[in-house]
Amino acid sequence: MELDLKKSRAETDFDQCDFICVHESVVSQVLNVMPKEQELLDLAEFYKVFGDATRIKILYVLSQSEMCVCDLANLLQMGQSAISHQLRVLKQMRLVKFRREGKTVFYSLADGHIETILAQGMEHISE
């Protein structure tokens, strides 16, 4: 059996400059506005939270109404401990907040930015 080591053009070919030429003024301009390394790492961590379907479902539900863990578990057909675990992650990233009413804890989105991120993401995938 002969192994074809050639890759298709689509797998190996990409657009690039034909020669090396650094545009110093553009590079300098961008470097002046680039966030600090730690800010970029924090941003990457922030977006990682959106990489889990369960957390996205929880955020979407909470964009419609505040809910307690029992309601979230019932709605998403999941165990309360699994919901609580995901809520803990969302709370650590300041995406959700909670309030206590007697023995019940209600969760909601931390602010309007989260709704905007969800809406823009949905708009993007719908295009």
DSSP file with accessible surface (Angstrom, degrees, kcal/mol):
  #  RESIDUE AA STRUCTURE BP1 BP2  ACC     N-H-->O    O-->H-N    N-H-->O    O-->H-N    TCO  KAPPA ALPHA  PHI   PSI    X-CA   Y-CA   Z-CA
    1    1 A M              0   0  231      0, 0.0     2,-0.4     0, 0.0     0, 0.0   0.000 360.0 360.0 360.0 126.9    0.0    0.0    0.0
    2    2 A E        -     0   0  186      2,-0.0     2,-0.5     1,-0.0     0, 0.0  -0.735 360.0-140.2 -94.0 130.6    1.5    3.3   -1.1
    3    3 A L        -     0   0  127     -2,-0.4     2,-0.9     2,-0.0     3,-0.1  -0.808   9.1-141.2 -92.5 124.3    1.1    6.2    1.3
    4    4 A D        +     0   0  125     -2,-0.5    -2,-0.0     1,-0.2    -1,-0.0  -0.759  21.3 178.3 -87.9 106.4    0.3    9.6   -0.4
    5    5 A L        +     0   0  145     -2,-0.9     2,-0.3     2,-0.1    -1,-0.2   0.531  47.7 105.8 -86.3  -7.1    2.3   12.1    1.6
    6    6 A K        -     0   0  177     -3,-0.1     2,-0.3     1,-0.0    -2,-0.1  -0.571  62.0-146.5 -75.1 132.7    1.2   15.0   -0.6
    7    7 A K        -     0   0  146     -2,-0.3    -2,-0.1     1,-0.1     5,-0.1  -0.721  24.4-100.3 -96.6 152.4   -1.3   17.3    1.1
    8    8 A S    >>  -     0   0   62     -2,-0.3     4,-1.3     1,-0.1     3,-0.8  -0.262  32.6-110.6 -66.6 157.8   -4.0   19.0   -0.8
    9    9 A R  H 3> S+     0   0  187      1,-0.2     4,-2.9     2,-0.2     3,-0.4   0.888 118.5  57.5 -56.2 -38.9   -3.5   22.6   -1.7
   10   10 A A  H 34 S+     0   0   93      1,-0.2    -1,-0.2     2,-0.2    -2,-0.0   0.829 106.3  49.8 -64.4 -30.4   -6.3   23.6    0.8
   11   11 A E  H <4 S+     0   0  137     -3,-0.8    -1,-0.2     1,-0.1    -2,-0.2   0.774 125.8  22.1 -79.8 -27.8   -4.4   21.9    3.6
   12   12 A T  H  < S+     0   0   76     -4,-1.3     2,-0.4    -3,-0.4    -2,-0.2   0.662 102.5  85.6-115.1 -21.5   -1.0   23.5    3.0
   13   13 A D     <  +     0   0   74     -4,-2.9     2,-0.3    -5,-0.3    -5,-0.0  -0.705  45.5 157.4 -93.2 132.4   -1.6   26.7    1.1
   14   14 A F        -     0   0  137     -2,-0.4     2,-0.3    -3,-0.0    -3,-0.0  -0.982  45.8 -93.3-146.1 156.3   -2.4   30.0    2.8
   15   15 A D        +     0   0  163     -2,-0.3     2,-0.3     0, 0.0    -2,-0.0  -0.516  55.4 149.1 -73.4 134.5   -2.0   33.6    1.8
   16   16 A Q        -     0   0  136     -2,-0.3     2,-0.0     0, 0.0    -2,-0.0  -0.967  50.7 -76.8-154.5 166.1    1.2   35.3    3.0
   17   17 A C        -     0   0   96     -2,-0.3     3,-0.1     1,-0.1     0, 0.0  -0.349  30.6-136.5 -65.5 149.3    3.5   38.0    1.8
   18   18 A D  S    S+     0   0  164      1,-0.1     2,-0.3    -2,-0.0    -1,-0.1   0.633  88.6  17.9 -81.4 -14.6    5.9   37.1   -1.0
   19   19 A F  S    S-     0   0  147      2,-0.1     2,-0.6     0, 0.0    -1,-0.1  -0.971  90.3 -95.6-150.1 162.1    8.7   38.9    0.9
   20   20 A I        +     0   0  164     -2,-0.3     2,-0.3    -3,-0.1    -2,-0.0  -0.717  50.5 152.2 -87.0 122.7    9.5   40.0    4.4
   21   21 A C        -     0   0   61     -2,-0.6     2,-0.5     2,-0.0    -2,-0.1  -0.859  28.4-154.5-151.4 108.8    8.6   43.6    5.0
   22   22 A V        -     0   0   87     -2,-0.3     2,-1.3     1,-0.0     3,-0.1  -0.762  11.4-144.1 -89.4 126.3    7.7   44.9    8.5
   23   23 A H     >  -     0   0  119     -2,-0.5     4,-2.4     1,-0.2     3,-0.5  -0.730  19.0-171.1 -89.7  88.1    5.5   48.0    8.4
   24   24 A E  H  > S+     0   0  135     -2,-1.3     4,-2.8     1,-0.2     5,-0.2   0.831  77.6  53.9 -54.5 -41.3    7.1   49.6   11.5
   25   25 A S  H  > S+     0   0   94      2,-0.2     4,-2.3     1,-0.2    -1,-0.2   0.913 112.1  44.3 -65.4 -40.2    4.5   52.5   11.9
   26   26 A V  H  > S+     0   0   78     -3,-0.5     4,-2.4     2,-0.2     5,-0.2   0.935 114.6  48.8 -68.1 -45.7    1.6   50.1   11.9
   27   27 A V  H  X S+     0   0   64     -4,-2.4     4,-2.6     1,-0.2    -2,-0.2   0.936 113.2  47.9 -59.6 -44.9    3.2   47.7   14.3
   28   28 A S  H  X S+     0   0   60     -4,-2.8     4,-1.8    -5,-0.2    -1,-0.2   0.916 110.3  51.8 -63.3 -43.1    4.1   50.5   16.6
   29   29 A Q  H  X S+     0   0  136     -4,-2.3     4,-0.6    -5,-0.2    -1,-0.2   0.921 112.8  44.7 -61.2 -43.7    0.6   52.0   16.5
   30   30 A V  H >X S+     0   0   73     -4,-2.4     3,-1.2     1,-0.2     4,-1.1   0.914 109.2  55.7 -69.5 -41.2   -0.9   48.6   17.4
   31   31 A L  H 3< S+     0   0  118     -4,-2.6     3,-0.3     1,-0.3    -1,-0.2   0.855 101.5  59.9 -59.0 -33.3    1.6   47.9   20.1
   32   32 A N  H 3< S+     0   0  131     -4,-1.8    -1,-0.3     1,-0.2    -2,-0.2   0.735 113.9  34.7 -67.8 -23.2    0.6   51.2   21.7
   33   33 A V  H << S+     0   0  116     -3,-1.2    -1,-0.2    -4,-0.6    -2,-0.2   0.459  87.6 118.5-110.8  -3.0   -3.0   50.1   22.2
   34   34 A M     <  -     0   0   98     -4,-1.1     3,-0.1    -3,-0.3    -3,-0.0  -0.419  68.1-116.8 -64.3 134.8   -2.5   46.4   22.9
   35   35 A P        -     0   0   61      0, 0.0    -1,-0.1     0, 0.0    -2,-0.1  -0.278  40.2 -86.8 -64.4 160.8   -3.8   45.4   26.3
   36   36 A K     >  -     0   0  161      1,-0.1     4,-2.0     4,-0.0     3,-0.3  -0.262  40.2-107.4 -66.0 157.0   -1.3   44.1   28.8
   37   37 A E  H  > S+     0   0  134      1,-0.2     4,-2.3     2,-0.2     5,-0.2   0.889 119.3  52.1 -54.5 -45.0   -0.5   40.4   28.7
   38   38 A Q  H  > S+     0   0  115      1,-0.2     4,-2.6     2,-0.2    -1,-0.2   0.892 107.3  53.0 -63.8 -36.8   -2.4   39.6   31.9
   39   39 A E  H  > S+     0   0  107     -3,-0.3     4,-2.3     2,-0.2    -1,-0.2   0.908 109.4  48.6 -64.3 -39.7   -5.5   41.4   30.6
   40   40 A L  H  X S+     0   0   57     -4,-2.0     4,-2.4     2,-0.2    -2,-0.2   0.898 111.4  49.8 -67.2 -38.5   -5.4   39.3   27.4
   41   41 A L  H  X S+     0   0   83     -4,-2.3     4,-2.3     2,-0.2    -2,-0.2   0.913 111.0  49.5 -64.6 -42.0   -5.0   36.1   29.6
   42   42 A D  H  X S+     0   0   88     -4,-2.6     4,-2.3     2,-0.2    -2,-0.2   0.898 110.3  51.0 -63.2 -39.6   -8.0   37.2   31.7
   43   43 A L  H  X S+     0   0   85     -4,-2.3     4,-2.4     2,-0.2    -2,-0.2   0.916 108.6  51.2 -64.3 -41.5  -10.0   37.8   28.5
   44   44 A A  H  X S+     0   0   49     -4,-2.4     4,-1.8     1,-0.2    -2,-0.2   0.920 110.5  48.9 -62.4 -42.7   -9.1   34.4   27.2
   45   45 A E  H  X S+     0   0   94     -4,-2.3     4,-1.1     2,-0.2    -1,-0.2   0.898 108.6  54.9 -62.4 -40.2  -10.3   32.8   30.5
   46   46 A F  H >X S+     0   0   41     -4,-2.3     3,-0.7     1,-0.2     4,-0.6   0.944 110.3  44.5 -58.3 -47.8  -13.5   34.9   30.3
   47   47 A Y  H >< S+     0   0  125     -4,-2.4     3,-0.7     1,-0.2     4,-0.2   0.790 101.9  67.0 -72.6 -24.4  -14.3   33.5   26.8
   48   48 A K  H >< S+     0   0  125     -4,-1.8     3,-1.9     1,-0.2    -1,-0.2   0.858  92.1  62.7 -60.7 -34.7  -13.4   29.9   27.9
   49   49 A V  H X< S+     0   0    9     -4,-1.1     3,-0.9    -3,-0.7    -1,-0.2   0.852  98.5  55.4 -59.3 -32.8  -16.4   30.0   30.2
   50   50 A F  T << S+     0   0   31     -3,-0.7    -1,-0.3    -4,-0.6    -2,-0.2   0.508  88.7  81.0 -78.7  -2.2  -18.6   30.4   27.1
   51   51 A G  T <  S+     0   0   71     -3,-1.9     2,-0.5    -4,-0.2    -1,-0.2   0.361  75.2  83.0 -86.6   6.9  -17.1   27.2   25.6
   52   52 A D    <>  -     0   0   47     -3,-0.9     4,-2.2     1,-0.1     5,-0.2  -0.950  68.4-149.4-116.5 124.5  -19.3   24.9   27.6
   53   53 A A  H  > S+     0   0   68     -2,-0.5     4,-2.5     1,-0.2     5,-0.2   0.865  97.4  53.9 -61.4 -37.6  -22.9   24.2   26.4
   54   54 A T  H  > S+     0   0   30      2,-0.2     4,-2.5     1,-0.2    -1,-0.2   0.934 109.6  47.3 -64.2 -43.1  -24.3   23.7   29.9
   55   55 A R  H  > S+     0   0   38      1,-0.2     4,-2.8     2,-0.2    -2,-0.2   0.911 110.9  52.1 -65.9 -37.6  -23.0   27.1   31.0
   56   56 A I  H  X S+     0   0   57     -4,-2.2     4,-2.8     2,-0.2    -1,-0.2   0.926 109.6  49.9 -62.7 -43.5  -24.4   28.7   27.8
   57   57 A K  H  X S+     0   0  110     -4,-2.5     4,-2.9     2,-0.2    -2,-0.2   0.933 111.5  48.5 -59.9 -46.1  -27.8   27.2   28.5
   58   58 A I  H  X S+     0   0    0     -4,-2.5     4,-2.8     1,-0.2    -2,-0.2   0.940 112.5  48.0 -60.5 -46.5  -27.7   28.5   32.0
   59   59 A L  H  X S+     0   0    0     -4,-2.8     4,-1.3     2,-0.2    -1,-0.2   0.915 112.1  49.5 -61.5 -42.1  -26.8   32.0   30.9
   60   60 A Y  H  X S+     0   0  118     -4,-2.8     4,-0.7     2,-0.2     3,-0.4   0.943 111.6  48.4 -63.8 -45.1  -29.5   31.9   28.2
   61   61 A V  H >X S+     0   0   16     -4,-2.9     4,-1.7     1,-0.2     3,-1.5   0.940 111.7  49.9 -58.6 -46.2  -32.1   30.8   30.8
   62   62 A L  H 3< S+     0   0    8     -4,-2.8    47,-0.6     1,-0.3    -1,-0.2   0.721 100.4  64.2 -70.1 -17.6  -31.0   33.5   33.2
   63   63 A S  H 3< S+     0   0   22     -4,-1.3    -1,-0.3    -3,-0.4    -2,-0.2   0.722 108.6  42.6 -73.7 -18.0  -31.2   36.1   30.4
   64   64 A Q  H << S-     0   0  127     -3,-1.5     2,-0.3    -4,-0.7    -2,-0.2   0.801 132.1 -16.4 -93.9 -35.3  -34.9   35.4   30.4
   65   65 A S     <  -     0   0   64     -4,-1.7    -1,-0.4    42,-0.0     2,-0.1  -0.960  66.8-101.0-166.4 148.0  -35.6   35.2   34.1
   66   66 A E        -     0   0   66     -2,-0.3     2,-0.3    -3,-0.1    42,-0.2  -0.473  49.0-179.0 -70.9 148.7  -33.9   34.8   37.4
   67   67 A M  E     -A  107   0A  37     40,-2.1    40,-3.3    -2,-0.1     2,-0.2  -0.992  26.9-120.9-148.4 156.1  -34.2   31.3   38.8
   68   68 A C  E  >  -A  106   0A  15     -2,-0.3     4,-2.4    38,-0.3     5,-0.2  -0.468  40.5-102.6 -89.8 168.3  -33.3   29.1   41.7
   69   69 A V  H  > S+     0   0   20     36,-0.6     4,-3.0     1,-0.2     5,-0.2   0.890 121.4  56.1 -59.5 -39.4  -31.1   26.0   41.3
   70   70 A C  H  > S+     0   0   66      1,-0.2     4,-2.3     2,-0.2    -1,-0.2   0.920 109.7  45.1 -60.1 -44.5  -34.2   23.8   41.6
   71   71 A D  H  > S+     0   0   82      2,-0.2     4,-2.9     1,-0.2     5,-0.2   0.911 113.7  49.4 -66.7 -42.0  -35.9   25.5   38.7
   72   72 A L  H  X S+     0   0    0     -4,-2.4     4,-2.8     2,-0.2    -2,-0.2   0.934 111.6  49.0 -61.7 -45.2  -32.7   25.5   36.6
   73   73 A A  H  X>S+     0   0    9     -4,-3.0     5,-2.2     1,-0.2     4,-0.7   0.915 114.2  46.0 -61.8 -42.6  -32.2   21.8   37.2
   74   74 A N  H ><5S+     0   0  131     -4,-2.3     3,-0.6    -5,-0.2    -2,-0.2   0.943 114.8  46.4 -65.2 -47.5  -35.8   21.0   36.3
   75   75 A L  H 3<5S+     0   0   94     -4,-2.9    -2,-0.2     1,-0.2    -1,-0.2   0.906 120.7  37.3 -62.6 -43.9  -35.8   23.2   33.2
   76   76 A L  H 3<5S-     0   0   34     -4,-2.8    -1,-0.2    -5,-0.2    -2,-0.2   0.433 106.0-125.9 -91.1   0.0  -32.4   21.8   31.9
   77   77 A Q  T <<5 +     0   0  180     -4,-0.7     2,-0.3    -3,-0.6    -3,-0.2   0.935  67.5 124.1  53.7  52.8  -33.2   18.2   33.1
   78   78 A M      < -     0   0   59     -5,-2.2    -1,-0.2    -6,-0.2    -2,-0.1  -0.900  67.1 -88.6-133.7 165.0  -30.0   18.1   35.1
   79   79 A G     >  -     0   0   43     -2,-0.3     4,-2.1     1,-0.1     5,-0.2  -0.401  32.5-122.0 -73.8 151.2  -29.0   17.4   38.7
   80   80 A Q  H  > S+     0   0  107      1,-0.2     4,-3.0     2,-0.2     5,-0.2   0.860 112.1  55.7 -62.2 -34.8  -28.9   20.2   41.2
   81   81 A S  H  > S+     0   0  101      2,-0.2     4,-2.3     1,-0.2    -1,-0.2   0.899 107.3  49.2 -67.2 -37.2  -25.2   19.5   42.0
   82   82 A A  H  > S+     0   0   38      2,-0.2     4,-2.0     1,-0.2    -1,-0.2   0.920 113.6  46.5 -66.3 -41.3  -24.3   19.7   38.3
   83   83 A I  H  X S+     0   0    0     -4,-2.1     4,-2.8     1,-0.2    -2,-0.2   0.936 111.7  51.3 -64.3 -46.0  -26.1   23.1   38.0
   84   84 A S  H  X S+     0   0   40     -4,-3.0     4,-2.2     1,-0.2    -2,-0.2   0.891 107.8  52.8 -59.0 -41.0  -24.5   24.3   41.2
   85   85 A H  H  X S+     0   0   92     -4,-2.3     4,-1.7     2,-0.2    -1,-0.2   0.936 112.0  44.5 -60.4 -47.1  -21.1   23.4   39.9
   86   86 A Q  H  X S+     0   0   26     -4,-2.0     4,-2.5     1,-0.2    -2,-0.2   0.890 111.1  53.9 -66.7 -37.7  -21.6   25.4   36.7
   87   87 A L  H  X S+     0   0    0     -4,-2.8     4,-2.8     1,-0.2    -1,-0.2   0.880 104.7  55.7 -63.2 -36.0  -23.1   28.3   38.7
   88   88 A R  H  X S+     0   0  127     -4,-2.2     4,-2.5     2,-0.2    -1,-0.2   0.927 108.9  46.6 -61.6 -44.0  -20.0   28.4   40.8
   89   89 A V  H  X S+     0   0   30     -4,-1.7     4,-1.6     1,-0.2    -2,-0.2   0.938 113.8  47.9 -62.6 -46.2  -17.9   28.8   37.7
   90   90 A L  H  <>S+     0   0    0     -4,-2.5     5,-3.0     1,-0.2     6,-0.8   0.875 112.1  49.9 -64.1 -36.6  -20.1   31.5   36.3
   91   91 A K  H ><5S+     0   0   88     -4,-2.8     3,-1.8     3,-0.2    -1,-0.2   0.910 106.8  54.4 -68.6 -41.1  -20.1   33.3   39.7
   92   92 A Q  H 3<5S+     0   0  141     -4,-2.5    -1,-0.2     1,-0.3    -2,-0.2   0.845 109.6  48.0 -61.3 -32.7  -16.3   33.2   39.9
   93   93 A M  T 3<5S-     0   0   57     -4,-1.6    -1,-0.3    -5,-0.2    -2,-0.2   0.315 116.1-118.5 -89.4   7.3  -16.1   34.8   36.5
   94   94 A R  T < 5S+     0   0  201     -3,-1.8    -3,-0.2     2,-0.1    -2,-0.1   0.830  79.9 123.0  60.7  35.9  -18.7   37.5   37.6
   95   95 A L  S   <S+     0   0    2     -5,-3.0    15,-2.6    -6,-0.1    16,-0.4   0.691  72.2  32.4 -95.7 -24.8  -21.2   36.4   35.0
   96   96 A V  E     -B  109   0A   5     -6,-0.8     2,-0.3    13,-0.3    13,-0.2  -0.924  64.3-165.2-128.4 158.1  -24.0   35.6   37.4
   97   97 A K  E     -B  108   0A 113     11,-2.7    11,-2.2    -2,-0.3     2,-0.3  -0.847  10.5-148.9-130.6 169.8  -25.1   37.0   40.8
   98   98 A F  E     -B  107   0A  98     -2,-0.3     2,-0.3     9,-0.2     9,-0.2  -0.950   8.2-162.7-140.6 159.6  -27.4   35.7   43.4
   99   99 A R  E     -B  106   0A  97      7,-2.2     7,-3.1    -2,-0.3     2,-0.5  -0.987  19.3-132.0-139.9 146.0  -29.8   36.9   46.0
  100  100 A R  E     -B  105   0A 165     -2,-0.3     2,-0.4     5,-0.2     5,-0.2  -0.846  18.4-178.5-101.7 134.1  -31.2   35.0   49.0
  101  101 A E  E >   -B  104   0A 109      3,-3.4     3,-2.0    -2,-0.5     2,-0.3  -0.893  67.7 -57.4-129.5  97.4  -34.9   35.0   49.8
  102  102 A G  T 3  S-     0   0   66     -2,-0.4    -1,-0.0     1,-0.3     0, 0.0  -0.500 120.8 -17.9  66.1-122.8  -35.5   33.0   52.9
  103  103 A K  T 3  S+     0   0  201     -2,-0.3     2,-0.4    -3,-0.1    -1,-0.3   0.442 122.7  90.2 -92.7  -0.7  -34.2   29.5   52.2
  104  104 A T  E <   - B   0 101A  57     -3,-2.0    -3,-3.4   -36,-0.0     2,-0.5  -0.803  60.6-155.0-103.4 137.8  -34.2   30.0   48.4
  105  105 A V  E     - B   0 100A  28     -2,-0.4   -36,-0.6    -5,-0.2     2,-0.4  -0.954  11.1-158.9-111.4 122.4  -31.2   31.4   46.4
  106  106 A F  E     -AB  68  99A  38     -7,-3.1    -7,-2.2    -2,-0.5     2,-0.3  -0.865   4.0-155.0-103.4 135.7  -32.1   33.1   43.1
  107  107 A Y  E     +AB  67  98A  31    -40,-3.3   -40,-2.1    -2,-0.4     2,-0.3  -0.824  18.3 163.8-108.5 148.7  -29.6   33.5   40.3
  108  108 A S  E     - B   0  97A  23    -11,-2.2   -11,-2.7    -2,-0.3   -45,-0.1  -0.938  46.8 -73.5-150.2 169.4  -29.6   36.1   37.6
  109  109 A L  E     - B   0  96A  15    -47,-0.6   -13,-0.3    -2,-0.3     3,-0.1  -0.416  39.8-128.7 -66.5 146.7  -27.1   37.6   35.1
  110  110 A A  S    S-     0   0   25    -15,-2.6     2,-0.3     1,-0.2   -14,-0.2   0.855  77.3 -24.8 -67.0 -36.7  -24.6   39.9   36.6
  111  111 A D  S >> S-     0   0   71    -16,-0.4     3,-1.0   -14,-0.0     4,-0.7  -0.969  71.5 -83.9-164.9 177.5  -25.2   42.7   34.2
  112  112 A G  H 3> S+     0   0   43     -2,-0.3     4,-2.0     1,-0.2     5,-0.1   0.684 110.6  75.5 -67.9 -19.3  -26.5   43.6   30.7
  113  113 A H  H 3> S+     0   0  130      1,-0.2     4,-2.5     2,-0.2    -1,-0.2   0.874  91.6  55.1 -60.6 -36.5  -23.1   42.9   29.1
  114  114 A I  H <> S+     0   0    5     -3,-1.0     4,-2.5     1,-0.2    -1,-0.2   0.923 106.7  49.6 -66.0 -42.3  -23.7   39.2   29.3
  115  115 A E  H  X S+     0   0  101     -4,-0.7     4,-2.8     1,-0.2    -1,-0.2   0.909 110.9  51.2 -60.0 -41.5  -27.0   39.5   27.5
  116  116 A T  H  X S+     0   0   71     -4,-2.0     4,-2.9     2,-0.2     5,-0.2   0.923 108.9  50.0 -63.0 -43.9  -25.3   41.5   24.8
  117  117 A I  H  X S+     0   0   37     -4,-2.5     4,-2.2     2,-0.2    -2,-0.2   0.932 113.4  46.2 -61.5 -45.2  -22.5   38.9   24.4
  118  118 A L  H  X S+     0   0   19     -4,-2.5     4,-2.6     2,-0.2    -2,-0.2   0.933 113.8  48.3 -62.7 -45.5  -25.1   36.1   24.1
  119  119 A A  H  X S+     0   0   58     -4,-2.8     4,-2.6     1,-0.2    -2,-0.2   0.914 112.4  47.9 -63.6 -42.6  -27.2   38.1   21.6
  120  120 A Q  H  X S+     0   0  121     -4,-2.9     4,-2.4     2,-0.2    -1,-0.2   0.889 111.5  50.9 -66.8 -37.6  -24.2   39.0   19.4
  121  121 A G  H  X S+     0   0   36     -4,-2.2     4,-2.3    -5,-0.2    -2,-0.2   0.936 111.5  47.4 -63.6 -44.3  -23.0   35.4   19.5
  122  122 A M  H  X S+     0   0  101     -4,-2.6     4,-1.4     1,-0.2    -2,-0.2   0.910 112.0  50.6 -63.6 -40.6  -26.5   34.2   18.4
  123  123 A E  H  X S+     0   0  125     -4,-2.6     4,-0.7    -5,-0.2    -1,-0.2   0.921 109.8  51.5 -62.6 -41.9  -26.6   36.8   15.7
  124  124 A H  H >< S+     0   0  129     -4,-2.4     3,-0.9     1,-0.2    -2,-0.2   0.922 111.7  44.4 -63.0 -45.9  -23.2   35.8   14.4
  125  125 A I  H 3< S+     0   0  124     -4,-2.3    -1,-0.2     1,-0.2    -2,-0.2   0.720 109.5  58.4 -74.5 -17.3  -24.1   32.1   14.1
  126  126 A S  H 3<        0   0   93     -4,-1.4    -1,-0.2    -5,-0.2    -2,-0.2   0.591 360.0 360.0 -84.8 -11.5  -27.4   32.9   12.5
  127  127 A E    <<        0   0  169     -3,-0.9    -3,-0.0    -4,-0.7    -4,-0.0  -0.300 360.0 360.0 -71.5 360.0  -25.8   34.8    9.6
